[in-house]
Amino acid sequence: MHVIISMGNNPGIVVCTYLCMCLILLTGMGCSSSRAHEFPVGWVVRPAEPYPHWAERLRFQVNDTLRFKYNKDSDTVAVVNSGDYAQCSAGNPLVQLAGGNSVFKFDRSGPFFFITGNKSNCAQGQKLIIVVLAVRSPPPPPPVAAAPAPAPAPTGRNAPPKEGSSGGGGGGGSPHTPSAAVAVAPASSRWAVVVVPMVSGLVFSMGFGLN
């Protein structure tokens, strides 16, 4: 199928259309990869394409199926282990298919071994190995990074100065613990004033007369 799209000379339309087509194609590919497929197998002694070459060029996944078509009066399909496959021994099959039109479903990944119930035909190449691809699980989510630990509080010489303190040996103390000061009027005055600082910077003053 060919699709012809006329977009004119507008580069914006060209880019937008190209991106939309890519999205459609990728969506279709993703959907097709997760859908089970049925593969027809003409079960004969000399197929048009040798079974090993046919199996190598295809990709088989879990839940895909093989549909075997064969002569129901003279042939069967046996699913066997690797040892019986090499010996063309169908006497102890894992699964026996008969009837001329049989379907086998892949229920796991790994190799599957098929041989005909006719040992002479098996020796001539009527046998098949299918390797089913492993199921891919989604990657685990990335680990969540732990929050960094808080920095330790400074101690000793690295501690910051307290509020209200001054450096260089200068004088003011903390505003919450002011130093008491008493002021007395000179001897010539008949009044004296006592100033008493209170907590949080409040000052209380009291005056009294001198005799």
C-alpha positions, 0 to 999 in steps of 0.5 A: 500500500502506498500513501501520497500526501500533498503538503504544499510548500509550508515547512511547518505542515511538512514537519507536523505531518512527518511526526504524526506519521512516525507516531502512527507507525510506532504505535502500530509496531508496538501493538503488533509486537504484543499480539499473538501470531499463527504460523502455518506449517506444511508438514511434509518430507520435503517442504518448499523451504527447509524447516531450519531456514524457515524457523531461523528467519522468523521470531516466535513469542509466547502465545504464538501458535503453529498450525500443522497441515498434513495427511491425517491417514499417514502422518502425525506430529509429536512434540518430544525432548531433545534426545528423542528429536535427535533419535527420531523417536516418537514412542514417548511424546510430550504432546501427540497431534493428529487429525491432519489439521493441528494447532500447537500453542507456545506456553513458555519461552525456550526450544520446542522439538517437533518430529513426524510419527513416521521414523523414515520421514523423520530421518529424511528431515521432517522435523522442526526446532522452534526457539521461543523468545523470552518474555521481556519484563519492564525495567524496575523504577529507579531508586528514590534518593534519600534526603541529605542529612542536616548539617550539625549545629556549630559548637565551641569557637565556631558558634555564632555570637549571641544576639545583642553581644558585641565583639572586640571586648566592647561594652553592651550586654544582653538586652534581656539582662541589663546592668543596674545603674544608680544615679544620685543628684549632686550635694547641692540638689535637694532631689535624687533620682534612682534609675532601675532598669527592668527586664526587656529594656524597661526602665523604672525611675523613682525620685525622692527629696533630700533633707 
